[in-house]
Amino acid sequence: MTERYRMQVHKLTSGFGCAVTGLDLATPLDAETIEAIRALWLEHLVLVFPDQHLTPGEQVAFARQFGELTPAHPVVPGLDGHPEVLVLDAAQGGRNAQWHTDVTFVDAPAKGSLVYAEIMPPVGGDTLWADLRGAYERLAPPLQRLVDELEAVHIITPLAYWGVPADTALTRDDATELLARAREMPAVVHPVVRVHPDTGRRSLYVNPGFTSHIVGMSRVESDALLRLLYEPATQPELVLRHRWSPNDVVMWDNRSTMHYAVDDYGNAPRRIHRVTWRGDHAVGPTGLESRIEHDPLVTIR
């Protein structure tokens, strides 16, 4: 019997997300199973594989079956011996209690992310995903038509992945180095609505973590419109909350979701390994496309 027929799928919400059991991700998968997982990924956006046991090398090998991997992070080095693996360790500041979509501050953001839960707190430390595809589809048609034609600036803030200094375990030297690296990253512009290159479905493509403002709008207009988009996108009907167990693996589509790592576990240890798949430029419904932007009249708000 092939892996495809041992695989079992259980929906996690009515709109998106599913759990996949019956597979050992530490071993190579056959082509039929890879295509089945890829189809589930496109349909459900977030896939949970419980009770896996992966070394960093095995995590990288599994991920490579679904596309080319990027370096761990544009401004943060990867794990020794595995430059694709980003270690997010709460004891070293690896917390991110804000809604965000991974690395949208580059012109070709990661198409997806895969994390392995190495150490998890006994309680707390959940991660939430928001369905930005469903959020767009629920907008009233006049609002859809408006956002279809808009662009937004995305930037990396100095401590985007590590909170503000009062909440972080970083040293002053660490924070200074991150600030210097962040300043080297140019601003980028993405369409506010992204057409998925594989499914053709539209989703919102803005997030509180990295979206600075809407191009061509005043601060008041931009802030009000972004709030109007974020609030319904994060209502419970469009959110999946995952309660981690050690050795969980989760893969998600960065082109149609954003996520939030809940910081409610105090000083308990929490460490995950993340890899990301290389993506491409976002393209909007009217043909707007991601670009690096140097014009300060566009990038500075």
C-alpha positions in Angstrom: 0.0 0.0 0.0 1.4 3.4 -0.9 1.6 6.3 1.5 -1.2 8.0 -0.3 -3.7 5.3 0.9 -2.4 5.3 4.5 -2.8 9.1 4.7 -5.9 10.3 6.6 -7.2 13.9 6.4 -9.4 15.6 9.1 -10.7 19.2 8.6 -9.9 21.6 11.4 -12.4 24.4 10.6 -15.2 24.7 8.1 -13.2 27.1 6.0 -9.6 26.1 6.0 -7.0 24.0 7.7 -6.7 20.2 8.1 -4.7 17.6 10.0 -2.9 14.9 8.1 -2.0 11.6 9.8 -0.6 8.2 8.7 2.6 9.5 7.2 6.3 9.5 8.3 7.7 12.8 7.1 11.3 11.7 8.0 11.2 9.3 5.0 11.0 10.3 1.3 7.4 10.3 -0.1 6.3 8.8 -3.4 5.2 11.2 -6.2 1.5 10.4 -5.7 1.6 11.4 -2.0 3.6 14.5 -2.7 0.9 15.6 -5.2 -1.9 14.8 -2.8 -0.3 16.9 0.0 0.3 19.7 -2.5 -3.4 19.7 -3.5 -4.4 19.7 0.2 -2.1 22.6 0.8 -3.7 24.7 -2.0 -7.2 23.9 -0.8 -6.8 24.1 3.0 -3.9 26.5 3.3 -2.7 25.2 6.7 -1.7 21.5 7.1 -0.9 20.0 10.5 1.1 16.7 10.7 1.1 15.5 14.4 3.6 13.3 16.1 6.6 13.6 13.6 10.2 13.2 14.6 12.5 15.2 12.4 16.1 16.2 12.5 17.0 19.5 10.9 18.3 17.6 7.9 15.1 15.6 7.6 12.9 18.7 7.9 14.9 20.3 5.0 14.7 17.1 2.9 10.9 16.9 3.4 10.4 20.5 2.5 12.5 20.2 -0.7 10.0 17.8 -2.1 7.6 20.8 -2.4 9.9 23.4 -3.8 13.2 25.4 -3.5 14.0 26.6 -0.1 15.3 30.1 0.9 18.0 31.0 3.3 16.6 31.0 6.9 15.8 34.7 6.9 16.9 37.9 5.1 18.5 39.4 8.2 18.9 36.5 10.7 21.4 33.7 10.2 20.3 30.1 10.0 21.2 27.0 12.1 24.8 25.9 11.9 25.1 23.3 9.2 21.6 24.0 7.9 21.4 27.6 6.6 17.8 27.1 5.5 16.6 26.5 9.1 15.6 29.5 11.3 15.5 28.7 15.0 12.9 30.6 16.9 13.8 30.2 20.6 11.7 32.0 23.1 14.6 32.1 25.6 16.6 34.1 23.0 13.8 36.5 22.0 12.2 34.3 19.3 8.6 35.4 20.0 6.3 37.1 17.6 3.0 38.1 19.2 1.6 40.1 16.3 -0.3 39.2 13.1 2.1 38.9 10.2 2.8 37.0 7.0 6.3 35.8 6.7 8.9 38.1 5.0 6.5 40.2 3.0 9.1 43.0 3.3 11.0 41.5 0.3 9.8 41.7 -3.3 9.4 38.0 -3.8 8.2 36.7 -0.4 8.2 33.1 0.7 5.3 31.2 -0.8 5.0 29.0 2.3 6.5 28.1 5.6 7.1 24.8 7.4 7.8 24.6 11.1 8.8 21.7 13.4 7.9 22.0 17.1 11.0 20.9 18.9 10.1 22.1 22.4 6.7 23.4 23.4 5.5 24.8 26.8 3.1 22.6 28.8 0.4 25.2 28.4 0.1 28.2 26.1 2.2 29.2 23.1 -0.6 28.4 20.6 -0.4 29.8 17.0 -3.3 31.3 15.2 -3.7 31.5 11.4 -6.1 33.9 9.6 -7.7 33.0 6.3 -7.0 36.0 4.1 -8.6 34.3 1.1 -11.8 34.0 3.0 -11.5 37.5 4.3 -11.3 38.9 0.8 -14.2 36.8 -0.4 -16.4 38.1 2.5 -15.8 41.7 1.6 -18.7 43.7 0.1 -18.3 43.9 -3.7 -17.7 47.7 -3.7 -14.9 47.3 -1.2 -13.5 44.4 -3.2 -13.3 46.7 -6.2 -11.6 49.4 -4.3 -8.8 47.2 -2.8 -8.3 45.4 -6.1 -6.7 48.5 -7.4 -4.5 49.5 -4.4 -0.9 48.9 -3.5 0.8 48.9 0.0 4.3 49.5 1.3 5.9 46.7 3.3 9.0 47.2 5.4 10.9 45.2 8.1 10.9 47.0 11.5 14.1 46.6 13.5 12.6 44.1 16.0 9.8 42.7 13.8 10.4 39.2 15.0 11.4 39.9 18.6 8.9 42.4 19.9 9.8 45.7 21.5 12.9 46.0 23.8 10.8 45.8 26.9 9.5 42.4 25.8 12.6 40.8 24.3 15.4 38.6 25.6 17.8 40.2 23.1 20.9 42.1 24.4 21.5 45.7 23.4 24.2 44.5 21.0 21.8 42.0 19.4 19.2 44.7 19.0 21.8 47.1 17.5 22.9 44.5 15.0 19.3 43.8 13.9 18.6 47.5 13.5 21.7 47.8 11.2 20.6 44.8 9.1 17.0 46.1 8.9 18.2 49.4 7.6 19.8 47.7 4.7 16.5 46.3 3.4 14.8 48.5 0.9 11.0 49.1 1.1 8.8 47.0 -1.2 5.4 47.6 -2.7 2.8 44.8 -3.1 -0.7 44.8 -4.4 -3.2 44.9 -1.6 -5.0 41.9 -3.2 -3.0 39.0 -4.5 -4.2 36.5 -7.1 -2.9 33.1 -6.2 -0.6 31.8 -9.0 -1.8 28.2 -8.6 -5.5 28.5 -7.9 -6.5 32.0 -9.3 -8.3 32.8 -6.1 -7.9 36.3 -4.6 -6.8 37.1 -1.1 -5.9 40.1 1.0 -2.1 40.7 1.0 -1.6 43.1 3.9 -0.6 42.3 7.4 0.0 44.4 10.6 3.6 43.1 11.1 5.1 44.5 7.9 2.6 46.6 6.0 3.3 50.3 6.6 0.7 52.1 4.6 -1.4 52.2 1.4 0.2 54.0 -1.5 -1.4 57.3 -2.4 -3.4 57.7 0.8 -3.0 60.0 3.7 -2.1 58.5 7.1 -5.7 58.9 8.3 -7.1 57.2 5.2 -4.5 54.4 5.1 -4.8 53.5 8.8 -8.6 53.5 8.6 -8.7 51.3 5.6 -6.1 48.8 7.0 -8.1 48.6 10.2 -11.2 47.9 8.1 -9.4 45.0 6.4 -7.6 43.6 9.5 -10.6 43.5 11.8 -12.8 41.1 9.8 -9.8 39.1 8.7 -9.1 38.2 12.4 -12.7 37.4 13.5 -13.1 33.9 15.0 -14.9 32.5 11.9 -11.7 33.1 9.8 -9.1 32.0 12.4 -7.6 28.6 13.1 -6.0 28.2 16.5 -3.4 25.3 16.9 -2.5 24.0 20.3 1.0 22.6 19.8 2.4 19.3 21.0 6.1 18.6 20.7 7.0 17.1 17.3 4.1 18.7 15.5 4.8 19.8 11.9 2.8 22.6 10.3 3.0 23.9 6.7 1.1 26.8 5.5 0.5 29.0 2.4 2.0 32.4 2.9 0.2 33.8 -0.1 -3.3 33.5 1.6 -2.7 33.6 5.3 -1.2 35.5 8.2 -0.4 34.1 11.7 0.1 35.1 15.3 2.3 33.4 17.9 0.5 33.8 21.3 2.9 34.9 24.0 1.2 33.6 27.1 3.7 31.0 28.4 6.0 33.1 30.6 9.5 31.7 30.9 8.6 28.2 29.8 10.8 26.9 27.0 9.5 27.1 23.4 11.6 26.4 20.4 10.7 25.7 16.8 12.6 25.3 13.5 11.2 27.0 10.4 12.0 26.7 6.8 10.5 28.7 3.9 9.9 28.0 0.3 11.1 30.5 -2.3 8.2 32.5 -3.7 7.6 35.0 -6.5 6.3 38.5 -7.1 2.7 39.0 -6.0 0.3 40.0 -8.8 -3.0 41.8 -8.2 -6.3 41.5 -10.1 -5.5 44.6 -12.3 -1.9 43.5 -13.0 -0.1 45.4 -10.3 3.0 43.5 -9.3 5.5 43.5 -6.4 8.5 45.8 -6.7 11.3 47.3 -4.7 10.6 51.0 -4.2 13.2 53.7 -3.5 11.1 56.8 -3.9 10.8 58.4 -0.5 7.5 60.1 -1.4 6.1 56.6 -1.7 7.9 54.8 1.1 8.0 57.3 3.9 4.8 58.0 5.8 
